[in-house]
Amino acid sequence: MPTKDDDKEPVSIMTRFFRACVLMLAGVFVLWLALHLLAQIWGWLLLLAAIAGLIYGVIWFVRWRRDRRW
């Protein structure tokens, strides 16, 4: 019984090279798009990170003071 791989012809090296180039081009485009979108919202992300850090610092300070009291 012939297997599935026996029916296919071997893929040429030029076809593999072309597919690799198309995949790399798609990867570069997606990376460019992600950086472009991130550049538009990086200020808001920085603000959220600062607020989260401030909340964490306040919680840490309150717990430290509470534990030190006794």
N, C-alpha and C positions, 0 to 999 in steps of 0.2 A: 504494500500500500504506500503510495507516494505521500511524503509529508508536505506540509504547507511551504517549507523553505525550498523544496526541490522545484516548485513551479516558478519561482522568481528568478530573474536574471540578476547577476551581481551588479551592485550599484557602482557606477564609474566614479573615479576620484574627482572628476570635474563636478559631478552632481553633488557629491559630498561637500566639496569646497564651496559651491554656490549656496547650498543650504546653510553651511556654517556662516558664510558672510551675511546672508539674510537674517539669521538668528542674532548675529552680533549687531547688525544695524538696528534690529528691533529692540535689542537690549539697550543700546545707546539712546535710542529715542525715548524709551520708557524711563530711563535714568534722567534724561534731560527734562522730561515732563514732570517727574517727581521733584526735582530740584527747583523747577520753575514754580510749582505749586507751593513748595515749602518756603520759597523766598517771599511769597505773598503773605504767609501767615506766621512767619518766624517770630514776629513781635508778640503776637498773642500767645504763642507757645512759651516764649520766655516769660511773659507775665504770669501764665498759669503755673509754670515751674517755680517762680518766685513766691507766689501765693502759697503753693503747696509746701515749699521750704519754710516759709514763715509760720504756717500752721503747725508743721512738724516741730519747729523750734519752740513755739509757745507750749505745745503739749509736753515736750521734753522738759522745759523749764518748770512748768507747773508740777510735774511728777517729781522732779528733782527736789523742789522746795518742800513738797508734801512728805517725801521720804526722809528728808534731812531734819524735819521738825522734831521727830521723836528721838 
